[in-house]
Amino acid sequence: MPEDESRPALLLSATLRLPASDGALHQPAGAWACEERLIDDAEQAVAAAAKHINRVASRRIAALLGDEAGRW
């Protein structure tokens, strides 16, 4: 909610779809003998996805924002 509710506010949402090859994503280890290995594998999957998103999306978002970035 805006601090001053007497003024109109606008909430926007955007979806940025990024291409990803199989090599950019984490490959699961397969069968997990214990919960710790499952958690480690899940953490690696999230880290690999975040690294890919940061590498690919940062340039695209900067291009979308252009020279006016942060001057809303």
C-alpha contacts under 8 A as a table, 3 or more apart, distances in Angstrom:
res1	aa1	res2	aa2	distance
1	M	5	E	7.41
2	P	5	E	5.73
2	P	9	A	6.82
4	D	7	R	6.04
5	E	8	P	7.13
16	L	57	A	8.00
18	L	53	I	7.52
18	L	56	V	7.32
18	L	57	A	7.16
20	A	23	G	7.93
20	A	24	A	6.01
20	A	25	L	7.30
20	A	52	H	7.88
21	S	24	A	5.40
21	S	25	L	7.09
22	D	25	L	5.53
23	G	26	H	7.61
24	A	48	A	7.16
24	A	49	A	7.54
24	A	52	H	6.46
25	L	45	A	7.04
25	L	48	A	5.90
25	L	49	A	6.10
25	L	52	H	7.82
26	H	44	Q	6.77
26	H	45	A	4.91
26	H	48	A	5.84
26	H	49	A	7.47
27	Q	45	A	7.56
28	P	41	D	6.38
28	P	45	A	7.71
29	A	32	W	7.53
29	A	41	D	6.99
32	W	35	E	7.19
32	W	37	R	6.02
32	W	38	L	5.85
33	A	37	R	7.15
34	C	37	R	5.70
34	C	38	L	6.75
35	E	38	L	5.05
35	E	39	I	6.21
36	E	39	I	5.08
36	E	40	D	6.13
37	R	40	D	4.95
37	R	41	D	6.04
38	L	41	D	5.12
38	L	42	A	6.17
39	I	42	A	5.04
39	I	43	E	6.13
40	D	43	E	5.10
40	D	44	Q	6.21
41	D	44	Q	5.11
41	D	45	A	6.23
42	A	45	A	5.03
42	A	46	V	6.31
43	E	46	V	5.20
43	E	47	A	6.13
44	Q	47	A	5.04
44	Q	48	A	6.06
45	A	48	A	5.22
45	A	49	A	6.20
46	V	49	A	5.14
46	V	50	A	6.06
47	A	50	A	5.14
47	A	51	K	6.10
48	A	51	K	5.17
48	A	52	H	6.25
49	A	52	H	5.18
49	A	53	I	6.10
50	A	53	I	5.05
50	A	54	N	6.01
51	K	54	N	5.22
51	K	55	R	6.13
52	H	55	R	5.15
52	H	56	V	6.08
53	I	56	V	5.32
53	I	57	A	5.35
53	I	58	S	7.62
54	N	57	A	5.50
54	N	58	S	5.54
55	R	58	S	6.02
55	R	59	R	7.52
56	V	59	R	6.26
56	V	60	R	7.01
57	A	60	R	5.09
57	A	61	I	5.92
58	S	61	I	5.28
58	S	62	A	6.09
59	R	62	A	5.16
59	R	63	A	6.18
60	R	63	A	5.06
60	R	64	L	6.22
61	I	64	L	4.99
61	I	65	L	6.16
62	A	65	L	5.17
62	A	66	G	5.92
62	A	69	A	7.75
63	A	66	G	5.08
65	L	68	E	6.28
65	L	69	A	4.97
66	G	69	A	5.91
68	E	71	R	5.50
68	E	72	W	7.72
69	A	72	W	7.65
